[in-house]
């Protein structure tokens, strides 16, 4: 049943949103603060950045270093390393 049309994951770079998400993931191989992510993206709009981070966390691609303290000033975000089994 697997036709090329059913797999949107073949082209992760189709939307500007996806391109930005990929940039964030690439940058967050090391834990980074919200500030650092904002500076790397060159975005001033915090709401926008929250949407990207939220989207990535929703897809389990990004995680917080302090998940039990989401508002902590020491909070950092790190890309979830896909373990190849």
Secondary structure, DSSP 4 states (H G I P E B T S, - for coil): ---GGG-GGG-TTSSHHHHHHHHHHHHTTS-B-HHHHHHHHT---HHHHHHHHHHHHHTTSEEETTTT-TT-TT--EEEPPPP--
